[in-house]
Amino acid sequence: MKLEPGSMLQDDDLIFSHWDGSPLLPDSVSHAWIKLARKLGIKALRLHSARHTHASLMLMQGVHPKIVQERLEHSSIQITLDTYSHVAPGLQEAAARGFDNILSAESKLDKELKELVKS
């Protein structure tokens, strides 16, 4: 069954299908992906690798892991975090810098308050 533009997918709907909604042959999309990459002159990675790249880039951009989990439709956030732990070191550094900024801001505020009290 063909979906109308803007309609919501159901759990049993196909992401890739013929225009009438019938299933494609199993390797059709992968073959089209490789053909497109070659035509564009780029290295043809597996289509599934694009999914991993998408998730990794989102996490590196600071997108919350829960959002990434929902976009990838992982059954739990633990799967997402376990799968993309290689991105975590950069996230940890960013979190530490952010926390340092908070502490620095509070230290400056403390100094300003002490100076006001002395006056």
N, CA, C and O atoms as a GROMACS GRO file, in nm:
protein
  476
    1MET      N    1   0.084  -0.118   0.000
    1MET     CA    2   0.000   0.000   0.000
    1MET      C    3   0.088   0.124   0.000
    1MET      O    4   0.182   0.133   0.079
    2LYS      N    5   0.061   0.217  -0.085
    2LYS     CA    6   0.138   0.340  -0.095
    2LYS      C    7   0.094   0.437   0.014
    2LYS      O    8  -0.025   0.458   0.036
    3LEU      N    9   0.193   0.497   0.085
    3LEU     CA   10   0.163   0.596   0.188
    3LEU      C   11   0.154   0.734   0.126
    3LEU      O   12   0.226   0.767   0.032
    4GLU      N   13   0.066   0.814   0.180
    4GLU     CA   14   0.055   0.953   0.136
    4GLU      C   15   0.167   1.034   0.200
    4GLU      O   16   0.208   1.004   0.312
    5PRO      N   17   0.218   1.136   0.132
    5PRO     CA   18   0.322   1.220   0.191
    5PRO      C   19   0.276   1.274   0.326
    5PRO      O   20   0.164   1.323   0.340
    6GLY      N   21   0.363   1.266   0.424
    6GLY     CA   22   0.333   1.317   0.558
    6GLY      C   23   0.262   1.218   0.649
    6GLY      O   24   0.243   1.246   0.767
    7SER      N   25   0.223   1.102   0.594
    7SER     CA   26   0.155   1.005   0.680
    7SER      C   27   0.258   0.931   0.765
    7SER      O   28   0.375   0.921   0.728
    8MET      N   29   0.215   0.879   0.878
    8MET     CA   30   0.304   0.812   0.972
    8MET      C   31   0.323   0.666   0.932
    8MET      O   32   0.230   0.598   0.888
    9LEU      N   33   0.446   0.618   0.949
    9LEU     CA   34   0.476   0.477   0.924
    9LEU      C   35   0.424   0.392   1.039
    9LEU      O   36   0.421   0.436   1.154
   10GLN      N   37   0.385   0.272   1.006
   10GLN     CA   38   0.344   0.175   1.107
   10GLN      C   39   0.459   0.077   1.127
   10GLN      O   40   0.551   0.072   1.045
   11ASP      N   41   0.455  -0.002   1.234
   11ASP     CA   42   0.563  -0.095   1.264
   11ASP      C   43   0.591  -0.193   1.150
   11ASP      O   44   0.706  -0.234   1.131
   12ASP      N   45   0.489  -0.231   1.075
   12ASP     CA   46   0.509  -0.329   0.968
   12ASP      C   47   0.528  -0.266   0.830
   12ASP      O   48   0.533  -0.338   0.730
   13ASP      N   49   0.538  -0.132   0.823
   13ASP     CA   50   0.564  -0.066   0.695
   13ASP      C   51   0.710  -0.084   0.657
   13ASP      O   52   0.797  -0.095   0.743
   14LEU      N   53   0.735  -0.086   0.527
   14LEU     CA   54   0.871  -0.098   0.476
   14LEU      C   55   0.931   0.041   0.456
   14LEU      O   56   0.862   0.132   0.410
   15ILE      N   57   1.057   0.056   0.490
   15ILE     CA   58   1.125   0.183   0.466
   15ILE      C   59   1.156   0.197   0.318
   15ILE      O   60   1.138   0.303   0.259
   16PHE      N   61   1.204   0.088   0.257
   16PHE     CA   62   1.235   0.086   0.114
   16PHE      C   63   1.138  -0.010   0.047
   16PHE      O   64   1.130  -0.128   0.084
   17SER      N   65   1.064   0.040  -0.050
   17SER     CA   66   0.967  -0.046  -0.120
   17SER      C   67   0.943   0.010  -0.260
   17SER      O   68   0.990   0.118  -0.295
   18HIS      N   69   0.870  -0.068  -0.340
   18HIS     CA   70   0.824  -0.018  -0.470
   18HIS      C   71   0.719   0.089  -0.442
   18HIS      O   72   0.670   0.101  -0.329
   19TRP      N   73   0.683   0.168  -0.545
   19TRP     CA   74   0.586   0.275  -0.528
   19TRP      C   75   0.452   0.226  -0.474
   19TRP      O   76   0.380   0.300  -0.407
   20ASP      N   77   0.418   0.102  -0.504
   20ASP     CA   78   0.290   0.049  -0.456
   20ASP      C   79   0.300  -0.010  -0.315
   20ASP      O   80   0.202  -0.063  -0.262
   21GLY      N   81   0.420  -0.001  -0.254
   21GLY     CA   82   0.438  -0.052  -0.118
   21GLY      C   83   0.487  -0.195  -0.112
   21GLY      O   84   0.515  -0.246  -0.003
   22SER      N   85   0.496  -0.262  -0.225
   22SER     CA   86   0.542  -0.401  -0.224
   22SER      C   87   0.693  -0.405  -0.200
   22SER      O   88   0.765  -0.311  -0.235
   23PRO      N   89   0.742  -0.514  -0.140
   23PRO     CA   90   0.884  -0.521  -0.103
   23PRO      C   91   0.977  -0.529  -0.224
   23PRO      O   92   0.943  -0.585  -0.328
   24LEU      N   93   1.096  -0.471  -0.205
   24LEU     CA   94   1.202  -0.481  -0.305
   24LEU      C   95   1.276  -0.612  -0.285
   24LEU      O   96   1.262  -0.677  -0.181
   25LEU      N   97   1.354  -0.651  -0.384
   25LEU     CA   98   1.442  -0.766  -0.366
   25LEU      C   99   1.543  -0.731  -0.256
   25LEU      O  100   1.580  -0.614  -0.244
   26PRO      N  101   1.587  -0.826  -0.176
   26PRO     CA  102   1.668  -0.798  -0.058
   26PRO      C  103   1.790  -0.708  -0.078
   26PRO      O  104   1.818  -0.624   0.008
   27ASP      N  105   1.863  -0.721  -0.187
   27ASP     CA  106   1.985  -0.642  -0.206
   27ASP      C  107   1.966  -0.517  -0.293
   27ASP      O  108   2.064  -0.450  -0.325
   28SER      N  109   1.843  -0.487  -0.332
   28SER     CA  110   1.818  -0.375  -0.424
   28SER      C  111   1.871  -0.243  -0.372
   28SER      O  112   1.937  -0.169  -0.446
   29VAL      N  113   1.843  -0.212  -0.248
   29VAL     CA  114   1.883  -0.082  -0.193
   29VAL      C  115   2.035  -0.076  -0.178
   29VAL      O  116   2.096   0.026  -0.208
   30SER      N  117   2.095  -0.185  -0.131
   30SER     CA  118   2.241  -0.187  -0.116
   30SER      C  119   2.310  -0.168  -0.252
   30SER      O  120   2.408  -0.094  -0.262
   31HIS      N  121   2.258  -0.234  -0.355
   31HIS     CA  122   2.316  -0.219  -0.489
   31HIS      C  123   2.299  -0.076  -0.540
   31HIS      O  124   2.391  -0.020  -0.601
   32ALA      N  125   2.184  -0.017  -0.517
   32ALA     CA  126   2.160   0.121  -0.561
   32ALA      C  127   2.252   0.217  -0.485
   32ALA      O  128   2.302   0.314  -0.542
   33TRP      N  129   2.274   0.190  -0.356
   33TRP     CA  130   2.363   0.272  -0.272
   33TRP      C  131   2.505   0.271  -0.329
   33TRP      O  132   2.568   0.375  -0.343
   34ILE      N  133   2.555   0.152  -0.360
   34ILE     CA  134   2.690   0.136  -0.414
   34ILE      C  135   2.700   0.205  -0.551
   34ILE      O  136   2.799   0.272  -0.580
   35LYS      N  137   2.600   0.187  -0.633
   35LYS     CA  138   2.597   0.249  -0.766
   35LYS      C  139   2.600   0.402  -0.755
   35LYS      O  140   2.672   0.468  -0.831
   36LEU      N  141   2.524   0.456  -0.662
   36LEU     CA  142   2.521   0.601  -0.641
   36LEU      C  143   2.657   0.652  -0.594
   36LEU      O  144   2.706   0.754  -0.642
   37ALA      N  145   2.718   0.581  -0.499
   37ALA     CA  146   2.849   0.622  -0.448
   37ALA      C  147   2.952   0.624  -0.561
   37ALA      O  148   3.029   0.719  -0.574
   38ARG      N  149   2.953   0.520  -0.641
   38ARG     CA  150   3.048   0.514  -0.754
   38ARG      C  151   3.024   0.628  -0.852
   38ARG      O  152   3.118   0.690  -0.902
   39LYS      N  153   2.897   0.657  -0.880
   39LYS     CA  154   2.862   0.765  -0.972
   39LYS      C  155   2.911   0.899  -0.918
   39LYS      O  156   2.951   0.986  -0.995
   40LEU      N  157   2.907   0.916  -0.786
   40LEU     CA  158   2.952   1.039  -0.723
   40LEU      C  159   3.103   1.043  -0.703
   40LEU      O  160   3.158   1.146  -0.664
   41GLY      N  161   3.169   0.930  -0.729
   41GLY     CA  162   3.313   0.924  -0.716
   41GLY      C  163   3.361   0.913  -0.572
   41GLY      O  164   3.473   0.952  -0.540
   42ILE      N  165   3.276   0.860  -0.484
   42ILE     CA  166   3.315   0.842  -0.345
   42ILE      C  167   3.324   0.694  -0.313
   42ILE      O  168   3.268   0.609  -0.383
   43LYS      N  169   3.396   0.664  -0.206
   43LYS     CA  170   3.412   0.524  -0.166
   43LYS      C  171   3.277   0.467  -0.125
   43LYS      O  172   3.203   0.527  -0.048
   44ALA      N  173   3.246   0.351  -0.180
   44ALA     CA  174   3.118   0.287  -0.152
   44ALA      C  175   3.126   0.206  -0.022
   44ALA      O  176   3.170   0.092  -0.022
   45LEU      N  177   3.082   0.268   0.087
   45LEU     CA  178   3.073   0.198   0.214
   45LEU      C  179   2.940   0.123   0.219
   45LEU      O  180   2.849   0.152   0.141
   46ARG      N  181   2.931   0.029   0.310
   46ARG     CA  182   2.803  -0.040   0.326
   46ARG      C  183   2.696   0.061   0.370
   46ARG      O  184   2.726   0.155   0.442
   47LEU      N  185   2.575   0.041   0.327
   47LEU     CA  186   2.465   0.129   0.363
   47LEU      C  187   2.451   0.137   0.515
   47LEU      O  188   2.423   0.243   0.570
   48HIS      N  189   2.470   0.024   0.582
   48HIS     CA  190   2.457   0.022   0.728
   48HIS      C  191   2.564   0.110   0.793
   48HIS      O  192   2.542   0.162   0.902
   49SER      N  193   2.678   0.127   0.728
   49SER     CA  194   2.782   0.214   0.781
   49SER      C  195   2.736   0.359   0.787
   49SER      O  196   2.778   0.434   0.874
   50ALA      N  197   2.649   0.398   0.695
   50ALA     CA  198   2.594   0.534   0.697
   50ALA      C  199   2.511   0.555   0.824
   50ALA      O  200   2.508   0.665   0.880
   51ARG      N  201   2.445   0.451   0.870
   51ARG     CA  202   2.367   0.458   0.995
   51ARG      C  203   2.461   0.484   1.113
   51ARG      O  204   2.433   0.568   1.199
   52HIS      N  205   2.574   0.411   1.116
   52HIS     CA  206   2.671   0.430   1.224
   52HIS      C  207   2.733   0.570   1.218
   52HIS      O  208   2.753   0.634   1.321
   53THR      N  209   2.762   0.616   1.098
   53THR     CA  210   2.818   0.750   1.082
   53THR      C  211   2.721   0.854   1.132
   53THR      O  212   2.759   0.948   1.202
   54HIS      N  213   2.595   0.839   1.096
   54HIS     CA  214   2.489   0.932   1.140
   54HIS      C  215   2.485   0.939   1.292
   54HIS      O  216   2.483   1.048   1.349
   55ALA      N  217   2.485   0.823   1.358
   55ALA     CA  218   2.478   0.820   1.505
   55ALA      C  219   2.603   0.882   1.566
   55ALA      O  220   2.594   0.962   1.659
   56SER      N  221   2.720   0.846   1.514
   56SER     CA  222   2.845   0.899   1.569
   56SER      C  223   2.852   1.051   1.555
   56SER      O  224   2.892   1.121   1.648
   57LEU      N  225   2.814   1.102   1.438
   57LEU     CA  226   2.818   1.247   1.417
   57LEU      C  227   2.721   1.320   1.509
   57LEU      O  228   2.754   1.426   1.562
   58MET      N  229   2.603   1.263   1.530
   58MET     CA  230   2.508   1.326   1.622
   58MET      C  231   2.566   1.333   1.762
   58MET      O  232   2.558   1.437   1.827
   59LEU      N  233   2.624   1.223   1.809
   59LEU     CA  234   2.681   1.222   1.943
   59LEU      C  235   2.797   1.320   1.955
   59LEU      O  236   2.810   1.388   2.056
   60MET      N  237   2.882   1.326   1.852
   60MET     CA  238   2.994   1.420   1.855
   60MET      C  239   2.948   1.565   1.853
   60MET      O  240   3.019   1.654   1.900
   61GLN      N  241   2.829   1.590   1.797
   61GLN     CA  242   2.773   1.725   1.793
   61GLN      C  243   2.705   1.762   1.925
   61GLN      O  244   2.658   1.874   1.942
   62GLY      N  245   2.701   1.666   2.017
   62GLY     CA  246   2.641   1.693   2.148
   62GLY      C  247   2.494   1.658   2.157
   62GLY      O  248   2.428   1.694   2.254
   63VAL      N  249   2.440   1.586   2.058
   63VAL     CA  250   2.300   1.542   2.065
   63VAL      C  251   2.289   1.441   2.179
   63VAL      O  252   2.373   1.352   2.192
   64HIS      N  253   2.186   1.456   2.260
   64HIS     CA  254   2.168   1.367   2.375
   64HIS      C  255   2.154   1.222   2.327
   64HIS      O  256   2.082   1.195   2.231
   65PRO      N  257   2.223   1.129   2.395
   65PRO     CA  258   2.215   0.987   2.355
   65PRO      C  259   2.073   0.931   2.347
   65PRO      O  260   2.047   0.841   2.267
   66LYS      N  261   1.982   0.983   2.427
   66LYS     CA  262   1.843   0.935   2.422
   66LYS      C  263   1.780   0.968   2.286
   66LYS      O  264   1.703   0.889   2.232
   67ILE      N  265   1.813   1.084   2.233
   67ILE     CA  266   1.761   1.123   2.101
   67ILE      C  267   1.819   1.031   1.994
   67ILE      O  268   1.748   0.986   1.904
   68VAL      N  269   1.949   1.002   2.004
   68VAL     CA  270   2.014   0.912   1.909
   68VAL      C  271   1.948   0.774   1.917
   68VAL      O  272   1.920   0.713   1.815
   69GLN      N  273   1.925   0.726   2.039
   69GLN     CA  274   1.861   0.596   2.057
   69GLN      C  275   1.723   0.593   1.990
   69GLN      O  276   1.689   0.496   1.922
   70GLU      N  277   1.646   0.699   2.008
   70GLU     CA  278   1.513   0.704   1.948
   70GLU      C  279   1.520   0.708   1.796
   70GLU      O  280   1.441   0.642   1.728
   71ARG      N  281   1.615   0.784   1.741
   71ARG     CA  282   1.628   0.791   1.595
   71ARG      C  283   1.669   0.658   1.535
   71ARG      O  284   1.623   0.621   1.427
   72LEU      N  285   1.757   0.585   1.607
   72LEU     CA  286   1.802   0.455   1.557
   72LEU      C  287   1.704   0.343   1.590
   72LEU      O  288   1.716   0.231   1.541
   73GLU      N  289   1.607   0.376   1.675
   73GLU     CA  290   1.507   0.279   1.721
   73GLU      C  291   1.570   0.161   1.793
   73GLU      O  292   1.524   0.048   1.780
   74HIS      N  293   1.677   0.189   1.871
   74HIS     CA  294   1.731   0.085   1.959
   74HIS      C  295   1.630   0.061   2.070
   74HIS      O  296   1.562   0.154   2.114
   75SER      N  297   1.621  -0.063   2.116
   75SER     CA  298   1.522  -0.096   2.219
   75SER      C  299   1.558  -0.034   2.354
   75SER      O  300   1.470  -0.017   2.439
   76SER      N  301   1.685  -0.001   2.376
   76SER     CA  302   1.725   0.064   2.501
   76SER      C  303   1.842   0.158   2.475
   76SER      O  304   1.916   0.142   2.378
   77ILE      N  305   1.856   0.255   2.562
   77ILE     CA  306   1.968   0.348   2.549
   77ILE      C  307   2.100   0.277   2.574
   77ILE      O  308   2.204   0.320   2.525
   78GLN      N  309   2.097   0.168   2.650
   78GLN     CA  310   2.219   0.092   2.679
   78GLN      C  311   2.282   0.038   2.549
   78GLN      O  312   2.404   0.039   2.535
   79ILE      N  313   2.198  -0.007   2.457
   79ILE     CA  314   2.249  -0.056   2.328
   79ILE      C  315   2.322   0.057   2.255
   79ILE      O  316   2.430   0.037   2.201
   80THR      N  317   2.260   0.174   2.253
   80THR     CA  318   2.320   0.288   2.186
   80THR      C  319   2.454   0.324   2.250
   80THR      O  320   2.553   0.344   2.180
   81LEU      N  321   2.455   0.333   2.382
   81LEU     CA  322   2.577   0.372   2.453
   81LEU      C  323   2.686   0.266   2.437
   81LEU      O  324   2.803   0.300   2.421
   82ASP      N  325   2.649   0.138   2.442
   82ASP     CA  326   2.748   0.032   2.424
   82ASP      C  327   2.805   0.033   2.282
   82ASP      O  328   2.925   0.014   2.262
   83THR      N  329   2.719   0.056   2.184
   83THR     CA  330   2.761   0.053   2.044
   83THR      C  331   2.850   0.171   2.008
   83THR      O  332   2.943   0.157   1.929
   84TYR      N  333   2.823   0.287   2.066
   84TYR     CA  334   2.893   0.409   2.028
   84TYR      C  335   2.984   0.461   2.138
   84TYR      O  336   3.008   0.582   2.148
   85SER      N  337   3.036   0.371   2.221
   85SER     CA  338   3.125   0.412   2.330
   85SER      C  339   3.253   0.475   2.276
   85SER      O  340   3.318   0.551   2.348
   86HIS      N  341   3.291   0.443   2.152
   86HIS     CA  342   3.412   0.503   2.095
   86HIS      C  343   3.399   0.654   2.079
   86HIS      O  344   3.500   0.724   2.067
   87VAL      N  345   3.277   0.705   2.079
   87VAL     CA  346   3.254   0.849   2.068
   87VAL      C  347   3.260   0.913   2.207
   87VAL      O  348   3.280   1.034   2.219
   88ALA      N  349   3.242   0.833   2.311
   88ALA     CA  350   3.231   0.883   2.448
   88ALA      C  351   3.350   0.963   2.499
   88ALA      O  352   3.328   1.061   2.570
   89PRO      N  353   3.476   0.929   2.467
   89PRO     CA  354   3.586   1.009   2.521
   89PRO      C  355   3.573   1.158   2.490
   89PRO      O  356   3.597   1.241   2.578
   90GLY      N  357   3.536   1.192   2.370
   90GLY     CA  358   3.516   1.333   2.335
   90GLY      C  359   3.401   1.394   2.413
   90GLY      O  360   3.407   1.510   2.452
   91LEU      N  361   3.297   1.316   2.436
   91LEU     CA  362   3.182   1.364   2.513
   91LEU      C  363   3.222   1.387   2.657
   91LEU      O  364   3.178   1.484   2.720
   92GLN      N  365   3.305   1.298   2.711
   92GLN     CA  366   3.351   1.314   2.849
   92GLN      C  367   3.433   1.441   2.865
   92GLN      O  368   3.416   1.515   2.963
   93GLU      N  369   3.521   1.466   2.770
   93GLU     CA  370   3.602   1.589   2.776
   93GLU      C  371   3.514   1.713   2.770
   93GLU      O  372   3.536   1.809   2.844
   94ALA      N  373   3.415   1.711   2.684
   94ALA     CA  374   3.325   1.826   2.672
   94ALA      C  375   3.247   1.847   2.802
   94ALA      O  376   3.227   1.961   2.845
   95ALA      N  377   3.202   1.738   2.864
   95ALA     CA  378   3.129   1.748   2.990
   95ALA      C  379   3.220   1.804   3.099
   95ALA      O  380   3.177   1.888   3.179
   96ALA      N  381   3.345   1.759   3.102
   96ALA     CA  382   3.439   1.808   3.203
   96ALA      C  383   3.466   1.958   3.185
   96ALA      O  384   3.471   2.033   3.282
   97ARG      N  385   3.483   2.001   3.058
   97ARG     CA  386   3.503   2.143   3.032
   97ARG      C  387   3.382   2.225   3.075
   97ARG      O  388   3.395   2.332   3.135
   98GLY      N  389   3.264   2.174   3.046
   98GLY     CA  390   3.141   2.244   3.086
   98GLY      C  391   3.131   2.257   3.237
   98GLY      O  392   3.093   2.362   3.288
   99PHE      N  393   3.166   2.150   3.308
   99PHE     CA  394   3.161   2.153   3.454
   99PHE      C  395   3.265   2.251   3.508
   99PHE      O  396   3.238   2.324   3.603
  100ASP      N  397   3.384   2.252   3.448
  100ASP     CA  398   3.487   2.349   3.488
  100ASP      C  399   3.437   2.492   3.470
  100ASP      O  400   3.462   2.579   3.553
  101ASN      N  401   3.366   2.516   3.359
  101ASN     CA  402   3.313   2.650   3.335
  101ASN      C  403   3.214   2.691   3.443
  101ASN      O  404   3.212   2.806   3.486
  102ILE      N  405   3.131   2.596   3.485
  102ILE     CA  406   3.034   2.626   3.592
  102ILE      C  407   3.108   2.661   3.721
  102ILE      O  408   3.075   2.759   3.787
  103LEU      N  409   3.208   2.581   3.755
  103LEU     CA  410   3.284   2.607   3.878
  103LEU      C  411   3.358   2.739   3.870
  103LEU      O  412   3.364   2.813   3.968
  104SER      N  413   3.413   2.770   3.755
  104SER     CA  414   3.484   2.898   3.738
  104SER      C  415   3.387   3.014   3.754
  104SER      O  416   3.419   3.114   3.818
  105ALA      N  417   3.271   3.001   3.695
  105ALA     CA  418   3.171   3.107   3.705
  105ALA      C  419   3.129   3.126   3.850
  105ALA      O  420   3.113   3.239   3.896
  106GLU      N  421   3.110   3.015   3.923
  106GLU     CA  422   3.072   3.025   4.063
  106GLU      C  423   3.184   3.086   4.146
  106GLU      O  424   3.158   3.163   4.238
  107SER      N  425   3.309   3.052   4.113
  107SER     CA  426   3.423   3.110   4.185
  107SER      C  427   3.428   3.261   4.165
  107SER      O  428   3.452   3.335   4.260
  108LYS      N  429   3.405   3.306   4.043
  108LYS     CA  430   3.405   3.449   4.014
  108LYS      C  431   3.292   3.518   4.089
  108LYS      O  432   3.310   3.627   4.143
  109LEU      N  433   3.176   3.453   4.092
  109LEU     CA  434   3.062   3.509   4.163
  109LEU      C  435   3.090   3.517   4.312
  109LEU      O  436   3.056   3.616   4.377
  110ASP      N  437   3.154   3.412   4.368
  110ASP     CA  438   3.190   3.412   4.510
  110ASP      C  439   3.283   3.529   4.541
  110ASP      O  440   3.265   3.598   4.641
  111LYS      N  441   3.383   3.551   4.456
  111LYS     CA  442   3.477   3.662   4.476
  111LYS      C  443   3.405   3.795   4.472
  111LYS      O  444   3.430   3.882   4.555
  112GLU      N  445   3.314   3.812   4.375
  112GLU     CA  446   3.240   3.936   4.364
  112GLU      C  447   3.153   3.960   4.486
  112GLU      O  448   3.142   4.073   4.534
  113LEU      N  449   3.090   3.853   4.537
  113LEU     CA  450   3.005   3.867   4.656
  113LEU      C  451   3.090   3.904   4.777
  113LEU      O  452   3.049   3.988   4.857
  114LYS      N  453   3.205   3.843   4.793
  114LYS     CA  454   3.294   3.873   4.905
  114LYS      C  455   3.338   4.018   4.900
  114LYS      O  456   3.344   4.084   5.003
  115GLU      N  457   3.369   4.068   4.781
  115GLU     CA  458   3.410   4.205   4.765
  115GLU      C  459   3.295   4.301   4.801
  115GLU      O  460   3.318   4.405   4.862
  116LEU      N  461   3.174   4.265   4.762
  116LEU     CA  462   3.058   4.348   4.795
  116LEU      C  463   3.035   4.353   4.945
  116LEU      O  464   3.002   4.458   5.000
  117VAL      N  465   3.053   4.238   5.011
  117VAL     CA  466   3.031   4.230   5.155
  117VAL      C  467   3.134   4.314   5.228
  117VAL      O  468   3.100   4.379   5.328
  118LYS      N  469   3.258   4.316   5.182
  118LYS     CA  470   3.365   4.393   5.243
  118LYS      C  471   3.340   4.542   5.232
  118LYS      O  472   3.379   4.617   5.321
  119SER      N  473   3.274   4.586   5.125
  119SER     CA  474   3.257   4.730   5.100
  119SER      C  475   3.162   4.793   5.197
  119SER      O  476   3.137   4.914   5.190
   0.00000   0.00000   0.00000
